[in-house]
Amino acid sequence: MTPPLLPTLLERLRASAGDYAAVSRTLAEALCVMDGALAAGVYLRDYAGETLFLAGRFPEEPTSQEETPRLSAESWDDPLCYCLHTGLAASFTQLSELPESARFVSTSPQVGSCKAYPIKIPGGSAAGCALALYGAPPRGAQAACQTLCLYAGALLELARGRKQNGYALQSLEKEVRRLKEDRERRQLPALVGESPATHNLRAAIARVSASNAPLLITGETGTGKSLLARMVHEAGDRRGGPFLAINCGALSAGLLESELFGHVKGAFSGAVSTTRGLLRSAEGGTVFLDEIGEMPPQLQVALLQVLQERKVRPVGGTRFHPVNMRVIAATNRDVDEAMKTRAFRRDLYHRLAVLKIHIPPLRERREDIPALCAVFLERCCRKTGRSSLRFSPEALLMLLGYSYPGNIRELESLVERAVNTADADCVELGTDILESCTGKTLHCISLAKFREMQERWFIQQALRLYGGDMQACSRALDVHPRTLRRRMASSHTD
């Protein structure tokens, strides 16, 4: 042994500081270099102190066991446990039978003897043991090996402290995320409006949130499908779990597959680490698949299998992993037409549409437009730091009469543009501002249509006040019950 060898090995140990596995592997290799061992392994106590686990060994050997091999820390039959309890080095020289701890380190037939060294942490207690296996007599470097183990004990204690601090930091980060999610949940906007369609949506949310079955949300673009999916999640039993969303039309087939199902390291070029994927990461929560109609057919087959068997296999992997999440999907496509053209699998549709909600376009629930305008206007004023603005009556009439091909998203964008283009001293947004934002003239609905909408809304409020009692409502409004029924019937045929 050359004199500089021990300082060199100590320096290699120091370079591994902060990582249990790295320190253990380096110590095992250092024992082999220092004392001529054929193989070496490092056993450490678990947190409970009842068992020892193999933290590192040299040379590395593959193991077929799913978990790290463990030994009881209470037995005195193994030299490893003797060393652990007494704090003294222990030897084993019988060639016919190796101790159990030695078999976990190496199965080489050349192994004929072993020696165990205690790994002590500052303060004197034993953190674990290092086991050196020999195929030839050792070089007699017991003192140097004990020095290596003592130094490694200090580094392992440092790694333990860092690990505990890491757990504390992860706990704090998890709590911060939970508080942020709670704040976002409190700020989550509810469905705005009092139209019959909006009331039906509220009832549908209450109905489907009590189930964990897959849900399919249909509706034109911009109608608020993602908002409704979030509300279903928050109203159900899974609100404490994550809500993870992905747009199936925004990613390529390969990337979408990896994002959904995860992948193992080396599964494809660029897969430098193993990922769980959304379906496994949403454990106990909800996965929202937006624009499911854009999903490639080959992925539709894989998703159908997940929904049927409740387990997922990562890209490039061989094992299936169970999943516990609810799937909510949404599409703006005509699903019936997509199934006819085979762009969307019929069996996947039936699996997803166990529960179904259709969101009507904004033009079919114009009664909600004034309330939506008020919410968007207040939000834009707060965002831009402006004082309160309002729409002129003429501007509101124009907004009521527009067809909104982009639905609620277009209305919100229109209000935001109106606020940002208005003069600094403006307090009322008029028709001229709306026309400058849209680049075209907005035609308002007729006065008769507006009166009909207002009358319908008033009757609905009165019926709700009297618990749906048509006779009591007609007496309060001084209108014959047949007139009320006729007006309500006309609202369903419009």
BAKOL-796752 format. One record per residue (C-alpha): residue number from 0; residue in one letter; x negated, y, z. Coordinates in pm, whole numbers, plus 50000, padded with zeros to 5 digits. Each point is the difference from the previous one (the first is absolute). Example, Ala and Ser with C-alpha at 12.3 -4.5 7.8 and 13.67 -1.06 7.14 Angstrom:
<sites>
SITE  resi  resn     c1     c2     c3
SITE     0     a  48770  49550  50780
SITE     1     s  49863  50344  49934
</sites>
This chain:
<sites>
SITE  resi  resn     c1     c2     c3
SITE     0     m  50000  50000  50000
SITE     1     t  49851  50332  49899
SITE     2     p  50022  50286  50256
SITE     3     p  50214  50233  49783
SITE     4     l  50265  49730  49948
SITE     5     l  50202  50061  50320
SITE     6     p  50027  50381  49952
SITE     7     t  50107  49937  49640
SITE     8     l  50276  49763  50110
SITE     9     l  50111  50243  50271
SITE    10     e  50021  50275  49739
SITE    11     r  50214  49776  49777
SITE    12     l  50233  49940  50293
SITE    13     r  50024  50374  50066
SITE    14     a  50093  50060  49636
SITE    15     s  50297  49765  50046
SITE    16     a  50133  50184  50305
SITE    17     g  50371  50077  50014
SITE    18     d  50121  49680  49836
SITE    19     y  50055  49675  50195
SITE    20     a  49956  49776  49697
SITE    21     a  49694  50183  49864
SITE    22     v  49816  49991  50336
SITE    23     s  50087  49631  50046
SITE    24     r  49880  49898  49653
SITE    25     t  49678  50202  50036
SITE    26     l  49927  49849  50342
SITE    27     a  50054  49646  49865
SITE    28     e  49759  50066  49714
SITE    29     a  49746  50160  50235
SITE    30     l  49997  49688  50223
SITE    31     c  49928  49785  49696
SITE    32     v  49714  50227  49893
SITE    33     m  49858  50039  50351
SITE    34     d  50008  49642  50131
SITE    35     g  50020  49792  49681
SITE    36     a  50361  49888  50051
SITE    37     l  50173  49815  49718
SITE    38     a  50328  50185  50067
SITE    39     a  50141  50227  50266
SITE    40     g  50339  50129  50107
SITE    41     v  50132  50264  50239
SITE    42     y  50303  49931  50220
SITE    43     l  50182  50283  50178
SITE    44     r  50273  50009  50262
SITE    45     d  50344  50104  49885
SITE    46     y  50180  50282  50181
SITE    47     a  50173  49756  50235
SITE    48     g  49664  49841  50087
SITE    49     e  50144  49647  49975
SITE    50     t  49853  49894  49665
SITE    51     l  49691  50057  49787
SITE    52     f  50015  50072  49630
SITE    53     l  49727  49967  49739
SITE    54     a  49927  50363  49914
SITE    55     g  49712  49939  49757
SITE    56     r  49753  49739  49881
SITE    57     f  49697  49952  49777
SITE    58     p  49983  49864  49741
SITE    59     e  50361  50066  49897
SITE    60     e  50208  49688  49937
SITE    61     p  50357  49985  49869
SITE    62     t  50264  49864  50235
SITE    63     s  50333  49841  49913
SITE    64     q  50165  50114  50320
SITE    65     e  50252  50282  49975
SITE    66     e  49882  50167  50322
SITE    67     t  49663  50054  50164
SITE    68     p  49903  49685  50200
SITE    69     r  50054  50045  50374
SITE    70     l  49861  49823  50306
SITE    71     s  50122  49995  50357
SITE    72     a  49791  50223  50225
SITE    73     e  50082  49787  50307
SITE    74     s  49827  49675  49905
SITE    75     w  49652  49918  50137
SITE    76     d  49934  49706  49767
SITE    77     d  49868  50213  49716
SITE    78     p  49662  50177  50044
SITE    79     l  50163  50311  49858
SITE    80     c  50248  50021  50289
SITE    81     y  49727  49910  50253
SITE    82     c  49796  50289  49869
SITE    83     l  50303  50229  50016
SITE    84     h  50079  49921  50365
SITE    85     t  49645  49989  50139
SITE    86     g  49839  50270  49789
SITE    87     l  49708  49764  49934
SITE    88     a  49868  49851  49678
SITE    89     a  50110  49641  49942
SITE    90     s  49855  49725  49778
SITE    91     f  50144  49686  49842
SITE    92     t  49760  49745  49853
SITE    93     q  50208  49688  49940
SITE    94     l  49990  49905  49634
SITE    95     s  50300  49767  49996
SITE    96     e  50272  50248  50089
SITE    97     l  50005  50376  49956
SITE    98     p  50222  50221  50216
SITE    99     e  50324  50130  49851
SITE   100     s  49867  50355  49975
SITE   101     a  49711  49881  49780
SITE   102     r  50234  49838  49748
SITE   103     f  50167  50335  49933
SITE   104     v  49662  50159  49923
SITE   105     s  49852  49731  49774
SITE   106     t  50076  49649  49883
SITE   107     s  49650  49932  49867
SITE   108     p  49871  49649  50090
SITE   109     q  49656  50153  50065
SITE   110     v  50120  50165  50320
SITE   111     g  49854  49813  50297
SITE   112     s  49999  50244  50290
SITE   113     c  50147  50334  50103
SITE   114     k  49940  50281  50244
SITE   115     a  50253  50251  50136
SITE   116     y  49910  50355  50110
SITE   117     p  50233  50224  50204
SITE   118     i  50103  50334  49848
SITE   119     k  50038  50244  50287
SITE   120     i  50148  50344  49991
SITE   121     p  49878  50290  50218
SITE   122     g  50122  49930  50352
SITE   123     g  49900  49634  50003
SITE   124     s  50313  49816  49882
SITE   125     a  49977  49755  49711
SITE   126     a  50166  50106  49676
SITE   127     g  49921  49675  49819
SITE   128     c  49725  49768  49886
SITE   129     a  49769  49943  49707
SITE   130     l  49949  49641  49893
SITE   131     a  49682  49907  49805
SITE   132     l  49983  49659  49824
SITE   133     y  49664  49841  49919
SITE   134     g  49886  49738  49753
SITE   135     a  49642  50028  50130
SITE   136     p  49851  50106  50334
SITE   137     p  50054  50373  50073
SITE   138     r  49711  50246  49977
SITE   139     g  50012  50079  50372
SITE   140     a  50136  50353  49959
SITE   141     q  50256  49967  50280
SITE   142     a  49911  50335  50160
SITE   143     a  50031  50181  49668
SITE   144     c  50334  49831  49931
SITE   145     q  50129  50107  50340
SITE   146     t  49893  50358  49922
SITE   147     l  50192  49986  49671
SITE   148     c  50311  49871  50180
SITE   149     l  49976  50267  50269
SITE   150     y  49971  50275  49739
SITE   151     a  50286  49850  49800
SITE   152     g  50217  50000  50314
SITE   153     a  49961  50376  50031
SITE   154     l  50088  50047  49634
SITE   155     l  50305  49773  50034
SITE   156     e  50121  50202  50297
SITE   157     l  49961  50311  49789
SITE   158     a  50200  49833  49722
SITE   159     r  50269  49902  50249
SITE   160     g  50030  50360  50117
SITE   161     r  50023  50122  49642
SITE   162     k  50262  49738  49924
SITE   163     q  50208  50100  50300
SITE   164     n  49971  50364  49896
SITE   165     g  50104  49896  49651
SITE   166     y  50306  49824  50139
SITE   167     a  50084  50310  50202
SITE   168     l  49959  50217  49692
SITE   169     q  50218  49766  49795
SITE   170     s  50263  50012  50274
SITE   171     l  49992  50380  49998
SITE   172     e  50020  50010  49621
SITE   173     k  50295  49761  50009
SITE   174     e  50175  50221  50255
SITE   175     v  49935  50309  49788
SITE   176     r  50146  49825  49696
SITE   177     r  50305  49898  50204
SITE   178     l  50053  50356  50122
SITE   179     k  49966  50131  49645
SITE   180     e  50251  49745  49876
SITE   181     d  50239  50094  50282
SITE   182     r  49967  50366  49905
SITE   183     e  50059  49924  49634
SITE   184     r  50296  49784  50097
SITE   185     r  50152  50285  50196
SITE   186     q  49943  50232  49706
SITE   187     l  50145  49752  49750
SITE   188     p  50287  50176  49823
SITE   189     a  50341  49841  50015
SITE   190     l  50237  49970  49708
SITE   191     v  50125  50351  49933
SITE   192     g  50356  50063  49888
SITE   193     e  50360  49908  50071
SITE   194     s  50112  49858  49668
SITE   195     p  50178  49662  49995
SITE   196     a  49695  49849  49829
SITE   197     t  49770  50121  50278
SITE   198     h  50232  49862  50269
SITE   199     n  50002  49668  49819
SITE   200     l  49619  50003  49997
SITE   201     r  49989  50061  50375
SITE   202     a  50234  49707  50054
SITE   203     a  49787  49783  49770
SITE   204     i  49683  50087  50193
SITE   205     a  50165  49899  50328
SITE   206     r  50118  49676  49841
SITE   207     v  49674  49882  49839
SITE   208     s  49767  50116  50280
SITE   209     a  50143  49733  50229
SITE   210     s  49857  49731  49769
SITE   211     n  49648  49895  49905
SITE   212     a  50106  49872  49657
SITE   213     p  49843  50152  49686
SITE   214     l  50165  50320  49877
SITE   215     l  50015  50141  49647
SITE   216     i  50065  50373  49958
SITE   217     t  50106  50122  49656
SITE   218     g  50051  50350  49871
SITE   219     e  49869  50257  49759
SITE   220     t  49660  50158  50051
SITE   221     g  49997  50268  50265
SITE   222     t  50308  49882  50191
SITE   223     g  49805  49925  50321
SITE   224     k  49944  49624  49987
SITE   225     s  49677  50016  50203
SITE   226     l  50168  50216  50265
SITE   227     l  50286  49755  50029
SITE   228     a  49756  49708  50031
SITE   229     r  49820  50180  50282
SITE   230     m  50333  50068  50176
SITE   231     v  50097  49633  49976
SITE   232     h  49663  49907  50155
SITE   233     e  50035  50253  50282
SITE   234     a  50357  49891  50077
SITE   235     g  49913  49629  50024
SITE   236     d  49819  49774  50244
SITE   237     r  49672  50038  49810
SITE   238     r  49966  50375  50062
SITE   239     g  49713  49931  50241
SITE   240     g  49801  49835  49719
SITE   241     p  49827  50163  49701
SITE   242     f  50181  50133  49694
SITE   243     l  49771  49948  49700
SITE   244     a  50101  50124  49655
SITE   245     i  49853  49938  49656
SITE   246     n  50105  50116  49654
SITE   247     c  49997  49694  49776
SITE   248     g  49994  50215  49687
SITE   249     a  49696  50207  50098
SITE   250     l  49742  49718  50011
SITE   251     s  49860  49754  49749
SITE   252     a  50099  49634  50032
SITE   253     g  49665  49895  50151
SITE   254     l  49985  50284  50250
SITE   255     l  50365  49955  50099
SITE   256     e  49941  49630  50066
SITE   257     s  49702  50077  50223
SITE   258     e  50188  50276  50185
SITE   259     l  50299  49776  50068
SITE   260     f  49844  49661  50073
SITE   261     g  49646  50101  50104
SITE   262     h  49682  49833  49877
SITE   263     v  49700  49812  50133
SITE   264     k  49643  50124  49972
SITE   265     g  49859  49930  49654
SITE   266     a  50338  49923  49842
SITE   267     f  49923  50246  49720
SITE   268     s  49747  50264  49907
SITE   269     g  50004  50268  50268
SITE   270     a  50159  49782  50270
SITE   271     v  49724  50068  50255
SITE   272     s  50217  49909  50300
SITE   273     t  50313  49806  50089
SITE   274     t  50327  50197  50021
SITE   275     r  50334  49894  50149
SITE   276     g  50233  50170  49752
SITE   277     l  50325  50184  50068
SITE   278     l  50213  49690  50053
SITE   279     r  49780  49880  50287
SITE   280     s  49922  50347  50136
SITE   281     a  50374  50070  50043
SITE   282     e  50027  49733  50271
SITE   283     g  50316  50068  50200
SITE   284     g  50096  50292  49774
SITE   285     t  50122  50080  49650
SITE   286     v  49847  50001  49652
SITE   287     f  50162  50243  49756
SITE   288     l  49946  49907  49634
SITE   289     d  50093  50309  49803
SITE   290     e  50074  49963  49628
SITE   291     i  50014  49620  50028
SITE   292     g  50131  49991  49644
SITE   293     e  49652  50095  49876
SITE   294     m  49831  49698  50163
SITE   295     p  49830  49770  49744
SITE   296     p  50176  49663  49950
SITE   297     q  49709  49793  50137
SITE   298     l  50009  50192  50326
SITE   299     q  50377  49961  50019
SITE   300     v  49944  49623  50020
SITE   301     a  49747  50043  50282
SITE   302     l  50232  50236  50190
SITE   303     l  50288  49755  49962
SITE   304     q  49786  49729  50157
SITE   305     v  49917  50228  50294
SITE   306     l  50367  50076  50058
SITE   307     q  50093  49632  49985
SITE   308     e  49719  49851  50208
SITE   309     r  49912  50298  50222
SITE   310     k  49627  49953  49945
SITE   311     v  49742  50161  49774
SITE   312     r  49672  49893  49844
SITE   313     p  49735  50270  49940
SITE   314     v  49846  50042  49656
SITE   315     g  49711  49754  49974
SITE   316     g  50100  49825  50322
SITE   317     t  50105  49641  50062
SITE   318     r  50192  50039  50328
SITE   319     f  50356  50121  50044
SITE   320     h  50072  50244  50281
SITE   321     p  50345  50038  50159
SITE   322     v  50161  50343  49974
SITE   323     n  50267  50164  50212
SITE   324     m  50132  50311  49829
SITE   325     r  50316  50131  49838
SITE   326     v  49994  50087  49632
SITE   327     i  50194  50301  49871
SITE   328     a  49978  50057  49626
SITE   329     a  50124  50286  49784
SITE   330     t  50039  50064  49629
SITE   331     n  50145  50264  49771
SITE   332     r  50035  49756  49712
SITE   333     d  50317  49830  49880
SITE   334     v  49934  49664  50165
SITE   335     d  50262  49815  49795
SITE   336     e  49844  50121  49676
SITE   337     a  49650  49916  50127
SITE   338     m  50110  49644  50079
SITE   339     k  50155  49963  49654
SITE   340     t  49670  50101  49837
SITE   341     r  49807  49777  50246
SITE   342     a  49803  50298  50128
SITE   343     f  50125  49915  50348
SITE   344     r  50043  49647  50130
SITE   345     r  50355  49906  50091
SITE   346     d  49892  49775  50287
SITE   347     l  49794  50282  50153
SITE   348     y  50296  50235  49968
SITE   349     h  50226  49760  50191
SITE   350     r  49732  49958  50267
SITE   351     l  49953  50376  50041
SITE   352     a  50367  50100  49972
SITE   353     v  50121  49805  50302
SITE   354     l  50102  50348  50115
SITE   355     k  50047  50283  49754
SITE   356     i  50056  50376  50016
SITE   357     h  50065  50226  49702
SITE   358     i  49931  50373  50039
SITE   359     p  50228  50212  49779
SITE   360     p  49841  50284  49802
SITE   361     l  50029  50352  50136
SITE   362     r  50249  50103  49731
SITE   363     e  50247  49751  50150
SITE   364     r  49977  50154  50347
SITE   365     r  49986  50371  49933
SITE   366     e  50153  50072  50340
SITE   367     d  49653  49929  50147
SITE   368     i  49824  50268  49793
SITE   369     p  50064  50301  50234
SITE   370     a  49871  49806  50304
SITE   371     l  49698  49872  49808
SITE   372     c  49923  50351  49876
SITE   373     a  50012  50133  50357
SITE   374     v  49758  49730  50123
SITE   375     f  49754  50046  49711
SITE   376     l  50017  50380  50025
SITE   377     e  49925  50000  50374
SITE   378     r  49713  49754  49949
SITE   379     c  49842  50204  49719
SITE   380     c  50028  50323  50199
SITE   381     r  49828  49838  50296
SITE   382     k  49727  49856  49778
SITE   383     t  49928  50330  49824
SITE   384     g  50035  50212  50314
SITE   385     r  50283  50208  49855
SITE   386     s  50293  50139  50188
SITE   387     s  50336  49833  49951
SITE   388     l  50138  50012  49647
SITE   389     r  50344  49918  49870
SITE   390     f  50163  49928  49668
SITE   391     s  50252  50240  49859
SITE   392     p  50352  49858  49951
SITE   393     e  49948  50012  49624
SITE   394     a  49673  49808  50028
SITE   395     l  50165  49733  50215
SITE   396     l  50275  49960  49742
SITE   397     m  49737  49954  49731
SITE   398     l  49823  49739  50212
SITE   399     l  50329  49819  50053
SITE   400     g  50061  49981  49627
SITE   401     y  49659  49872  49887
SITE   402     s  49975  49633  49894
SITE   403     y  49662  49925  50173
SITE   404     p  49852  49722  49786
SITE   405     g  49719  49984  50259
SITE   406     n  50252  49986  50285
SITE   407     i  49900  50110  50352
SITE   408     r  49632  50020  49913
SITE   409     e  50079  50247  49722
SITE   410     l  50221  50208  50230
SITE   411     e  49723  50018  50260
SITE   412     s  49747  50102  49735
SITE   413     l  50238  50263  49865
SITE   414     v  50051  50153  50345
SITE   415     e  49624  50000  50066
SITE   416     r  49929  50175  49670
SITE   417     a  50269  50258  50075
SITE   418     v  49847  50079  50340
SITE   419     n  49646  50027  49863
SITE   420     t  50098  50224  49706
SITE   421     a  50220  50237  50199
SITE   422     d  49865  50345  50089
SITE   423     a  49856  50050  50345
SITE   424     d  50282  50233  50105
SITE   425     c  50273  49778  49853
SITE   426     v  50262  49873  50246
SITE   427     e  50246  49846  49753
SITE   428     l  49928  49760  49716
SITE   429     g  50223  50090  49706
SITE   430     t  50084  49852  49662
SITE   431     d  49714  50185  49830
SITE   432     i  49742  49821  50217
SITE   433     l  50157  49659  49934
SITE   434     e  50006  50058  49624
SITE   435     s  49635  50113  50005
SITE   436     c  49906  49680  50186
SITE   437     t  50182  49763  49768
SITE   438     g  49940  50187  49676
SITE   439     k  50364  49952  49905
SITE   440     t  50345  50118  50093
SITE   441     l  50176  49795  50265
SITE   442     h  50373  49975  49944
SITE   443     c  50207  49985  50315
SITE   444     i  50305  49781  50042
SITE   445     s  50350  50139  49966
SITE   446     l  50174  50168  50290
SITE   447     a  50266  49729  49997
SITE   448     k  49735  49729  50033
SITE   449     f  49833  50185  50284
SITE   450     r  50329  50042  50185
SITE   451     e  50073  49630  49952
SITE   452     m  49663  49908  50150
SITE   453     q  50053  50228  50299
SITE   454     e  50354  49872  50055
SITE   455     r  49884  49638  49983
SITE   456     w  49727  50069  50256
SITE   457     f  50250  50172  50233
SITE   458     i  50245  49708  49982
SITE   459     q  49720  49753  50077
SITE   460     q  49898  50199  50308
SITE   461     a  50362  50013  50121
SITE   462     l  50045  49625  49951
SITE   463     r  49681  49935  50195
SITE   464     l  50124  50229  50279
SITE   465     y  50326  49805  50027
SITE   466     g  49834  49660  49972
SITE   467     g  50139  49928  49653
SITE   468     d  50362  50049  50112
SITE   469     m  50162  50128  49680
SITE   470     q  50327  50099  50170
SITE   471     a  49830  50203  50273
SITE   472     c  49769  50160  49744
SITE   473     s  50290  50098  49771
SITE   474     r  50183  50162  50292
SITE   475     a  49691  50197  50100
SITE   476     l  49939  50120  49642
SITE   477     d  50371  50053  49933
SITE   478     v  49977  49787  49686
SITE   479     h  50214  49700  49907
SITE   480     p  49817  49667  50044
SITE   481     r  50059  49913  49635
SITE   482     t  49815  50318  49902
SITE   483     l  49704  49903  50217
SITE   484     r  49991  49649  49853
SITE   485     r  50014  50143  49648
SITE   486     r  49715  50238  50068
SITE   487     m  49788  49726  50156
SITE   488     a  50079  49763  49713
SITE   489     s  49889  50261  49749
SITE   490     s  49666  50028  50182
SITE   491     h  49926  49633  49931
SITE   492     t  50080  50027  49631
SITE   493     d  49790  50308  49929
</sites>
